[in-house]
Amino acid sequence: YIIASYLWNMFDFGVPMWTRGGVPARNLKGLITFDRKIKKDSYYWYKANWSEEPVLFLTQRRNTDRERKQTSVTVYSNIGTPKVYLNGKELTGIRKGYTDVHYIFDNVTLEQGKNIVKTVTTRNGQEYTDEIEWNYTGEKKRSADSHENKNEHAGW
């Protein structure tokens, strides 16, 4: 049971001598990027949960080059249950996520090349939409130097 929720940081921030998270000297736990230009998925999750302003948001929009043909689509909506379309075809099998504004479509199969994901919902007669583009070019192969393989060979 969660009694309260708090934000750690609004923005990514600089940390001297920091080497974690993929960017040297940067803590990437903010809701908005270091340069204040990109609001991350977590920003919209909080906004959908805590704000009365209408939110309809498709997640993973920064991850445009998709590595797997099978994926899931996640939507944050505080204005009703969303419909989601992949390349113009409506997806089925929606399930609730962690809160009442969190919706997930599992077992979504991407087409080779460009894929358009669109979500739509209507509230008080007004239609809201959000759309993103994902590109799928084939499964990525794991290299022999991947972390998992190093651990296997080291006997971990």
BAKOL-189300 format. One record per residue: residue number from 1; y, x, z of N, C-alpha, C in turn. Coordinates in Angstrom, 2 decimals, padded with zeros to 5 digits. Example, Ala and Ser with C-alpha at 12.3 -4.5 7.8 and 13.67 -1.06 7.14 Angstrom:
BEGIN
+-----+---------+---------+---------+---------+---------+---------+---------+---------+---------+
!  nr !     n_y !     n_x !     n_z !    ca_y !    ca_x !    ca_z !     c_y !     c_x !     c_z !
+-----+---------+---------+---------+---------+---------+---------+---------+---------+---------+
!   1 ! -005.69 !  013.19 !  007.80 ! -004.50 !  012.30 !  007.80 ! -003.30 !  013.20 !  007.80 !
!   2 ! -002.25 !  012.85 !  007.08 ! -001.06 !  013.67 !  007.14 !  000.03 !  012.90 !  007.87 !
+-----+---------+---------+---------+---------+---------+---------+---------+---------+---------+
***
This chain:
BEGIN
+-----+---------+---------+---------+---------+---------+---------+---------+---------+---------+
!  nr !     n_y !     n_x !     n_z !    ca_y !    ca_x !    ca_z !     c_y !     c_x !     c_z !
+-----+---------+---------+---------+---------+---------+---------+---------+---------+---------+
!   1 ! -001.18 !  000.84 !  000.00 !  000.00 !  000.00 !  000.00 !  001.24 !  000.88 !  000.00 !
!   2 !  002.18 !  000.61 ! -000.89 !  003.40 !  001.40 ! -000.97 !  004.54 !  000.62 ! -000.30 !
!   3 !  005.18 !  001.23 !  000.68 !  006.27 !  000.58 !  001.40 !  007.61 !  000.83 !  000.71 !
!   4 !  007.75 !  002.00 !  000.10 !  009.02 !  002.35 ! -000.52 !  008.79 !  003.29 ! -001.69 !
!   5 !  009.78 !  003.40 ! -002.54 !  009.73 !  004.32 ! -003.66 !  011.09 !  004.99 ! -003.78 !
!   6 !  011.08 !  006.30 ! -004.03 !  012.32 !  007.06 ! -004.13 !  012.28 !  007.94 ! -005.38 !
!   7 !  013.43 !  008.16 ! -005.95 !  013.53 !  009.08 ! -007.07 !  013.66 !  010.50 ! -006.55 !
!   8 !  012.96 !  011.43 ! -007.17 !  013.07 !  012.82 ! -006.77 !  014.35 !  013.42 ! -007.37 !
!   9 !  014.52 !  013.29 ! -008.69 !  015.70 !  013.85 ! -009.35 !  016.06 !  012.98 ! -010.55 !
!  10 !  017.35 !  012.76 ! -010.72 !  017.80 !  012.03 ! -011.90 !  017.68 !  012.89 ! -013.15 !
!  11 !  017.98 !  014.20 ! -013.02 !  018.00 !  015.08 ! -014.18 !  017.09 !  016.29 ! -013.95 !
!  12 !  016.52 !  016.82 ! -015.04 !  015.86 !  018.13 ! -014.97 !  016.92 !  019.12 ! -014.50 !
!  13 !  016.51 !  020.18 ! -013.80 !  017.48 !  021.12 ! -013.28 !  016.96 !  022.54 ! -013.32 !
!  14 !  017.88 !  023.49 ! -013.27 !  017.54 !  024.90 ! -013.32 !  017.03 !  025.41 ! -011.98 !
!  15 !  016.01 !  026.30 ! -012.03 !  015.45 !  026.93 ! -010.84 !  015.17 !  028.39 ! -011.18 !
!  16 !  015.96 !  029.31 ! -010.65 !  015.71 !  030.73 ! -010.95 !  014.29 !  031.13 ! -010.54 !
!  17 !  013.68 !  031.96 ! -011.33 !  012.35 !  032.51 ! -011.07 !  011.23 !  031.47 ! -011.16 !
!  18 !  011.48 !  030.30 ! -011.69 !  010.50 !  029.22 ! -011.82 !  009.73 !  029.43 ! -013.11 !
!  19 !  008.40 !  029.37 ! -013.07 !  007.61 !  029.56 ! -014.29 !  006.63 !  028.42 ! -014.53 !
!  20 !  006.78 !  027.32 ! -013.83 !  005.87 !  026.19 ! -014.01 !  006.47 !  025.16 ! -014.96 !
!  21 !  005.62 !  024.36 ! -015.61 !  006.08 !  023.25 ! -016.42 !  006.40 !  023.56 ! -017.87 !
!  22 !  006.19 !  024.78 ! -018.31 !  006.34 !  025.09 ! -019.72 !  007.71 !  025.60 ! -020.14 !
!  23 !  008.74 !  025.45 ! -019.31 !  010.06 !  025.97 ! -019.64 !  010.50 !  026.88 ! -018.50 !
!  24 !  010.65 !  028.18 ! -018.76 !  011.05 !  029.11 ! -017.69 !  012.37 !  028.71 ! -017.03 !
!  25 !  012.43 !  028.84 ! -015.72 !  013.63 !  028.57 ! -014.91 !  014.10 !  027.12 ! -014.99 !
!  26 !  013.18 !  026.19 ! -015.23 !  013.56 !  024.79 ! -015.35 !  012.56 !  023.89 ! -014.63 !
!  27 !  013.05 !  022.99 ! -013.79 !  012.21 !  021.97 ! -013.17 !  012.36 !  020.71 ! -014.03 !
!  28 !  011.24 !  020.21 ! -014.56 !  011.26 !  019.11 ! -015.53 !  010.92 !  017.76 ! -014.92 !
!  29 !  011.14 !  017.59 ! -013.63 !  010.76 !  016.35 ! -012.95 !  011.84 !  015.27 ! -012.98 !
!  30 !  012.92 !  015.49 ! -013.68 !  013.99 !  014.50 ! -013.74 !  013.65 !  013.32 ! -014.63 !
!  31 !  014.41 !  012.25 ! -014.48 !  014.26 !  011.07 ! -015.34 !  014.96 !  011.24 ! -016.67 !
!  32 !  015.87 !  012.21 ! -016.72 !  016.64 !  012.51 ! -017.93 !  016.59 !  014.02 ! -018.14 !
!  33 !  016.59 !  014.45 ! -019.40 !  016.47 !  015.87 ! -019.71 !  017.65 !  016.67 ! -019.19 !
!  34 !  017.43 !  017.98 ! -019.11 !  018.42 !  018.94 ! -018.59 !  019.77 !  018.80 ! -019.27 !
!  35 !  019.78 !  018.57 ! -020.60 !  021.02 !  018.46 ! -021.36 !  021.63 !  017.05 ! -021.29 !
!  36 !  021.00 !  016.16 ! -020.54 !  021.48 !  014.77 ! -020.31 !  021.44 !  013.91 ! -021.57 !
!  37 !  020.64 !  014.31 ! -022.56 !  020.63 !  013.58 ! -023.84 !  019.47 !  012.61 ! -023.97 !
!  38 !  018.32 !  012.90 ! -023.34 !  017.13 !  012.06 ! -023.55 !  016.69 !  011.44 ! -022.23 !
!  39 !  016.63 !  010.12 ! -022.21 !  016.07 !  009.41 ! -021.06 !  014.56 !  009.37 ! -021.26 !
!  40 !  013.83 !  009.85 ! -020.27 !  012.38 !  009.93 ! -020.36 !  011.74 !  008.57 ! -020.06 !
!  41 !  010.44 !  008.46 ! -020.34 !  009.70 !  007.22 ! -020.09 !  009.88 !  006.76 ! -018.65 !
!  42 !  009.85 !  007.69 ! -017.70 !  009.97 !  007.32 ! -016.29 !  011.32 !  006.65 ! -015.99 !
!  43 !  012.37 !  007.04 ! -016.70 !  013.67 !  006.40 ! -016.54 !  013.55 !  004.90 ! -016.82 !
!  44 !  012.88 !  004.56 ! -017.92 !  012.75 !  003.15 ! -018.31 !  011.78 !  002.39 ! -017.41 !
!  45 !  010.79 !  003.09 ! -016.85 !  009.89 !  002.44 ! -015.89 !  010.70 !  001.97 ! -014.67 !
!  46 !  011.53 !  002.86 ! -014.13 !  012.36 !  002.48 ! -012.99 !  013.36 !  001.40 ! -013.37 !
!  47 !  013.97 !  001.53 ! -014.53 !  014.95 !  000.54 ! -014.96 !  014.31 ! -000.84 ! -015.10 !
!  48 !  013.12 ! -000.89 ! -015.70 !  012.42 ! -002.18 ! -015.87 !  012.05 ! -002.78 ! -014.52 !
!  49 !  011.67 ! -001.95 ! -013.57 !  011.27 ! -002.43 ! -012.25 !  012.45 ! -002.77 ! -011.34 !
!  50 !  013.55 ! -002.03 ! -011.44 !  014.63 ! -002.16 ! -010.46 !  015.89 ! -002.83 ! -010.98 !
!  51 !  016.04 ! -002.98 ! -012.28 !  017.27 ! -003.52 ! -012.84 !  017.06 ! -004.96 ! -013.32 !
!  52 !  018.13 ! -005.72 ! -013.31 !  018.08 ! -007.06 ! -013.90 !  018.50 ! -007.02 ! -015.36 !
!  53 !  018.98 ! -005.87 ! -015.82 !  019.33 ! -005.70 ! -017.23 !  018.04 ! -005.76 ! -018.05 !
!  54 !  018.03 ! -006.46 ! -019.19 !  016.81 ! -006.58 ! -020.00 !  016.29 ! -005.21 ! -020.46 !
!  55 !  014.98 ! -005.01 ! -020.27 !  014.32 ! -003.77 ! -020.70 !  013.07 ! -004.13 ! -021.50 !
!  56 !  012.97 ! -003.58 ! -022.69 !  011.76 ! -003.62 ! -023.51 !  011.64 ! -002.23 ! -024.12 !
!  57 !  010.62 ! -001.47 ! -023.71 !  010.57 ! -000.07 ! -024.06 !  009.14 !  000.38 ! -024.34 !
!  58 !  008.91 !  000.95 ! -025.53 !  007.64 !  001.58 ! -025.88 !  007.65 !  003.02 ! -025.38 !
!  59 !  006.62 !  003.43 ! -024.66 !  006.57 !  004.78 ! -024.12 !  006.00 !  005.75 ! -025.14 !
!  60 !  006.03 !  007.02 ! -024.80 !  005.49 !  008.11 ! -025.60 !  006.22 !  008.29 ! -026.93 !
!  61 !  007.47 !  007.93 ! -026.97 !  008.24 !  008.06 ! -028.21 !  008.56 !  009.51 ! -028.55 !
!  62 !  008.56 !  010.40 ! -027.56 !  008.80 !  011.82 ! -027.85 !  007.55 !  012.52 ! -028.34 !
!  63 !  006.39 !  011.92 ! -028.13 !  005.11 !  012.48 ! -028.57 !  004.77 !  011.90 ! -029.94 !
!  64 !  005.52 !  012.29 ! -030.95 !  005.39 !  011.66 ! -032.27 !  004.17 !  012.15 ! -033.06 !
!  65 !  003.78 !  013.41 ! -032.88 !  002.61 !  013.93 ! -033.59 !  001.38 !  013.71 ! -032.71 !
!  66 !  000.60 !  012.70 ! -033.07 ! -000.51 !  012.26 ! -032.24 ! -001.76 !  013.09 ! -032.54 !
!  67 ! -002.47 !  013.49 ! -031.49 ! -003.65 !  014.34 ! -031.63 ! -004.94 !  013.55 ! -031.71 !
!  68 ! -004.93 !  012.30 ! -031.31 ! -006.16 !  011.50 ! -031.28 ! -005.97 !  010.21 ! -032.07 !
!  69 ! -007.01 !  009.84 ! -032.78 ! -007.00 !  008.60 ! -033.55 ! -007.04 !  007.39 ! -032.62 !
!  70 ! -007.83 !  007.48 ! -031.54 ! -007.91 !  006.42 ! -030.53 ! -006.88 !  006.71 ! -029.46 !
!  71 ! -006.04 !  005.74 ! -029.14 ! -004.99 !  005.93 ! -028.15 ! -004.72 !  004.62 ! -027.44 !
!  72 ! -003.74 !  004.63 ! -026.59 ! -003.27 !  003.39 ! -025.96 ! -001.78 !  003.28 ! -026.20 !
!  73 ! -001.28 !  002.06 ! -026.10 !  000.14 !  001.80 ! -026.26 !  000.62 !  001.19 ! -024.95 !
!  74 !  001.70 !  001.73 ! -024.40 !  002.25 !  001.24 ! -023.14 !  003.67 !  000.73 ! -023.37 !
!  75 !  003.95 ! -000.44 ! -022.78 !  005.26 ! -001.08 ! -022.90 !  005.77 ! -001.40 ! -021.50 !
!  76 !  007.06 ! -001.16 ! -021.27 !  007.73 ! -001.62 ! -020.06 !  008.62 ! -002.79 ! -020.47 !
!  77 !  008.41 ! -003.94 ! -019.84 !  009.20 ! -005.13 ! -020.17 !  009.45 ! -005.94 ! -018.90 !
!  78 !  010.72 ! -006.14 ! -018.60 !  011.08 ! -007.03 ! -017.49 !  011.59 ! -008.36 ! -018.03 !
!  79 !  011.31 ! -008.65 ! -019.30 !  011.79 ! -009.88 ! -019.94 !  010.64 ! -010.68 ! -020.55 !
!  80 !  009.46 ! -010.50 ! -020.03 !  008.32 ! -011.27 ! -020.50 !  007.23 ! -010.42 ! -021.10 !
!  81 !  006.09 ! -011.05 ! -021.30 !  004.93 ! -010.35 ! -021.86 !  005.20 ! -010.00 ! -023.32 !
!  82 !  005.10 ! -008.73 ! -023.67 !  005.41 ! -008.32 ! -025.04 !  004.25 ! -008.53 ! -026.00 !
!  83 !  004.59 ! -008.73 ! -027.25 !  003.63 ! -008.63 ! -028.34 !  003.83 ! -007.24 ! -028.93 !
!  84 !  002.72 ! -006.62 ! -029.34 !  002.81 ! -005.28 ! -029.92 !  002.11 ! -005.28 ! -031.26 !
!  85 !  002.72 ! -004.62 ! -032.24 !  002.20 ! -004.54 ! -033.59 !  002.03 ! -003.08 ! -033.98 !
!  86 !  000.92 ! -002.77 ! -034.62 !  000.69 ! -001.45 ! -035.20 !  000.62 ! -001.64 ! -036.70 !
!  87 !  001.57 ! -001.04 ! -037.41 !  001.64 ! -001.15 ! -038.87 !  001.61 ! -002.61 ! -039.32 !
!  88 !  002.32 ! -003.46 ! -038.58 !  002.45 ! -004.87 ! -038.94 !  001.35 ! -005.78 ! -038.44 !
!  89 !  000.29 ! -005.24 ! -037.85 ! -000.82 ! -006.06 ! -037.35 ! -000.72 ! -006.17 ! -035.83 !
!  90 ! -000.79 ! -007.41 ! -035.32 ! -000.66 ! -007.63 ! -033.88 ! -001.87 ! -007.07 ! -033.13 !
!  91 ! -001.60 ! -006.34 ! -032.06 ! -002.65 ! -005.81 ! -031.20 ! -003.08 ! -006.86 ! -030.19 !
!  92 ! -004.35 ! -006.82 ! -029.81 ! -004.87 ! -007.73 ! -028.79 ! -005.40 ! -006.90 ! -027.63 !
!  93 ! -005.76 ! -007.57 ! -026.55 ! -006.36 ! -006.87 ! -025.42 ! -005.34 ! -006.30 ! -024.46 !
!  94 ! -004.22 ! -006.98 ! -024.29 ! -003.19 ! -006.51 ! -023.36 ! -003.72 ! -006.59 ! -021.93 !
!  95 ! -003.32 ! -005.60 ! -021.11 ! -003.64 ! -005.67 ! -019.68 ! -002.42 ! -005.22 ! -018.90 !
!  96 ! -002.35 ! -005.68 ! -017.67 ! -001.25 ! -005.28 ! -016.78 ! -001.48 ! -003.86 ! -016.30 !
!  97 ! -000.40 ! -003.13 ! -016.12 ! -000.46 ! -001.79 ! -015.56 ! -000.24 ! -001.83 ! -014.07 !
!  98 !  000.54 ! -000.88 ! -013.57 !  000.75 ! -000.73 ! -012.13 !  001.68 ! -001.76 ! -011.52 !
!  99 !  002.61 ! -002.30 ! -012.29 !  003.55 ! -003.29 ! -011.77 !  003.64 ! -004.44 ! -012.77 !
! 100 !  004.42 ! -005.45 ! -012.42 !  004.54 ! -006.64 ! -013.27 !  005.32 ! -006.39 ! -014.56 !
! 101 !  005.92 ! -005.22 ! -014.73 !  006.68 ! -004.92 ! -015.95 !  005.95 ! -003.90 ! -016.83 !
! 102 !  004.71 ! -003.57 ! -016.48 !  003.94 ! -002.50 ! -017.12 !  002.77 ! -003.13 ! -017.89 !
! 103 !  002.76 ! -002.95 ! -019.21 !  001.74 ! -003.54 ! -020.08 !  001.06 ! -002.44 ! -020.90 !
! 104 ! -000.27 ! -002.56 ! -021.05 ! -001.03 ! -001.53 ! -021.76 ! -001.97 ! -002.18 ! -022.76 !
! 105 ! -002.03 ! -001.60 ! -023.95 ! -003.00 ! -001.97 ! -024.97 ! -003.92 ! -000.76 ! -025.15 !
! 106 ! -005.19 ! -000.92 ! -024.79 ! -006.17 !  000.17 ! -024.89 ! -006.88 !  000.13 ! -026.24 !
! 107 ! -007.56 !  001.22 ! -026.56 ! -008.42 !  001.31 ! -027.75 ! -007.68 !  000.97 ! -029.04 !
! 108 ! -006.51 !  001.53 ! -029.20 ! -005.71 !  001.35 ! -030.40 ! -006.10 !  002.46 ! -031.38 !
! 109 ! -006.41 !  002.08 ! -032.61 ! -006.83 !  003.05 ! -033.62 ! -005.70 !  003.30 ! -034.61 !
! 110 ! -005.24 !  004.55 ! -034.64 ! -004.17 !  004.92 ! -035.56 ! -004.72 !  005.15 ! -036.96 !
! 111 ! -003.89 !  004.93 ! -037.95 ! -004.23 !  005.23 ! -039.33 ! -003.80 !  006.66 ! -039.63 !
! 112 ! -004.40 !  007.25 ! -040.63 ! -004.01 !  008.59 ! -041.07 ! -002.56 !  008.53 ! -041.54 !
! 113 ! -001.74 !  009.49 ! -041.11 ! -000.34 !  009.55 ! -041.53 !  000.57 !  008.76 ! -040.60 !
! 114 !  001.57 !  008.13 ! -041.19 !  002.62 !  007.44 ! -040.44 !  002.11 !  006.12 ! -039.86 !
! 115 !  002.42 !  005.88 ! -038.58 !  002.08 !  004.64 ! -037.89 !  003.34 !  004.10 ! -037.22 !
! 116 !  003.64 !  002.83 ! -037.48 !  004.80 !  002.18 ! -036.87 !  004.30 !  001.27 ! -035.76 !
! 117 !  004.80 !  001.51 ! -034.54 !  004.47 !  000.68 ! -033.39 !  005.72 ! -000.11 ! -033.04 !
! 118 !  005.56 ! -001.42 ! -032.96 !  006.71 ! -002.30 ! -032.69 !  006.33 ! -003.28 ! -031.60 !
! 119 !  007.26 ! -003.54 ! -030.70 !  007.05 ! -004.54 ! -029.67 !  008.16 ! -005.58 ! -029.74 !
! 120 !  007.80 ! -006.82 ! -029.42 !  008.73 ! -007.94 ! -029.51 !  008.50 ! -008.87 ! -028.32 !
! 121 !  009.58 ! -009.38 ! -027.78 !  009.50 ! -010.46 ! -026.80 !  010.77 ! -011.28 ! -026.88 !
! 122 !  010.70 ! -012.50 ! -026.41 !  011.86 ! -013.40 ! -026.45 !  012.15 ! -013.88 ! -025.04 !
! 123 !  013.43 ! -013.89 ! -024.70 !  013.86 ! -014.38 ! -023.39 !  015.12 ! -015.20 ! -023.58 !
! 124 !  015.11 ! -016.42 ! -023.07 !  016.25 ! -017.33 ! -023.18 !  016.73 ! -017.47 ! -024.62 !
! 125 !  015.78 ! -017.54 ! -025.55 !  016.11 ! -017.73 ! -026.96 !  016.55 ! -016.48 ! -027.69 !
! 126 !  016.66 ! -015.35 ! -027.00 !  017.07 ! -014.10 ! -027.65 !  015.85 ! -013.21 ! -027.85 !
! 127 !  015.69 ! -012.69 ! -029.08 !  014.58 ! -011.79 ! -029.39 !  014.98 ! -010.35 ! -029.11 !
! 128 !  014.08 ! -009.63 ! -028.45 !  014.26 ! -008.21 ! -028.17 !  013.15 ! -007.46 ! -028.89 !
! 129 !  013.47 ! -006.28 ! -029.45 !  012.46 ! -005.46 ! -030.13 !  012.66 ! -004.00 ! -029.78 !
! 130 !  011.60 ! -003.24 ! -029.92 !  011.65 ! -001.79 ! -029.82 !  010.62 ! -001.26 ! -030.81 !
! 131 !  010.90 ! -000.14 ! -031.43 !  010.01 !  000.39 ! -032.47 !  010.00 !  001.91 ! -032.41 !
! 132 !  008.81 !  002.48 ! -032.60 !  008.67 !  003.94 ! -032.67 !  007.73 !  004.29 ! -033.82 !
! 133 !  007.78 !  005.55 ! -034.23 !  006.89 !  006.05 ! -035.29 !  006.04 !  007.18 ! -034.73 !
! 134 !  004.74 !  007.06 ! -034.94 !  003.80 !  008.12 ! -034.58 !  003.16 !  008.64 ! -035.86 !
! 135 !  002.85 !  009.92 ! -035.91 !  002.19 !  010.51 ! -037.06 !  000.83 !  011.06 ! -036.62 !
! 136 ! -000.22 !  010.60 ! -037.29 ! -001.57 !  011.08 ! -036.99 ! -002.11 !  011.81 ! -038.21 !
! 137 ! -002.49 !  013.10 ! -038.02 ! -003.00 !  013.88 ! -039.14 ! -004.41 !  014.39 ! -038.91 !
! 138 ! -005.04 !  013.99 ! -037.83 ! -006.40 !  014.42 ! -037.56 ! -006.54 !  015.00 ! -036.17 !
! 139 ! -007.77 !  014.97 ! -035.67 ! -008.06 !  015.48 ! -034.33 ! -007.75 !  016.97 ! -034.27 !
! 140 ! -007.15 !  017.39 ! -033.18 ! -006.89 !  018.81 ! -032.95 ! -008.17 !  019.44 ! -032.42 !
! 141 ! -008.49 !  020.61 ! -032.92 ! -009.68 !  021.32 ! -032.46 ! -009.30 !  022.21 ! -031.28 !
! 142 ! -010.17 !  022.25 ! -030.29 ! -009.94 !  023.15 ! -029.15 ! -010.26 !  024.57 ! -029.57 !
! 143 ! -009.38 !  025.46 ! -029.18 ! -009.62 !  026.86 ! -029.52 ! -010.56 !  027.48 ! -028.49 !
! 144 ! -011.16 !  028.59 ! -028.85 ! -012.07 !  029.31 ! -027.95 ! -011.30 !  029.86 ! -026.76 !
! 145 ! -009.98 !  029.96 ! -026.89 ! -009.17 !  030.50 ! -025.80 ! -008.58 !  029.42 ! -024.90 !
! 146 ! -009.01 !  028.15 ! -025.07 ! -008.43 !  027.09 ! -024.25 ! -008.79 !  027.29 ! -022.79 !
! 147 ! -008.00 !  026.68 ! -021.93 ! -008.17 !  026.81 ! -020.48 ! -009.57 !  026.36 ! -020.05 !
! 148 ! -010.03 !  025.22 ! -020.61 ! -011.35 !  024.72 ! -020.22 ! -012.44 !  025.73 ! -020.58 !
! 149 ! -012.34 !  026.31 ! -021.78 ! -013.36 !  027.26 ! -022.20 ! -013.31 !  028.54 ! -021.37 !
! 150 ! -012.12 !  029.00 ! -021.01 ! -012.01 !  030.19 ! -020.17 ! -012.70 !  029.95 ! -018.83 !
! 151 ! -012.47 !  028.76 ! -018.27 ! -013.09 !  028.45 ! -016.98 ! -014.59 !  028.33 ! -017.12 !
! 152 ! -015.10 !  027.77 ! -018.21 ! -016.54 !  027.66 ! -018.42 ! -017.17 !  029.05 ! -018.48 !
! 153 ! -016.55 !  029.91 ! -019.27 ! -017.12 !  031.25 ! -019.45 ! -016.99 !  032.11 ! -018.21 !
! 154 ! -016.02 !  031.81 ! -017.36 ! -015.84 !  032.58 ! -016.14 ! -016.77 !  032.08 ! -015.03 !
! 155 ! -017.48 !  030.98 ! -015.30 ! -018.41 !  030.44 ! -014.31 ! -017.75 !  029.59 ! -013.25 !
! 156 ! -016.57 !  029.05 ! -013.54 ! -015.85 !  028.20 ! -012.57 ! -016.46 !  026.85 ! -012.53 !
+-----+---------+---------+---------+---------+---------+---------+---------+---------+---------+
***
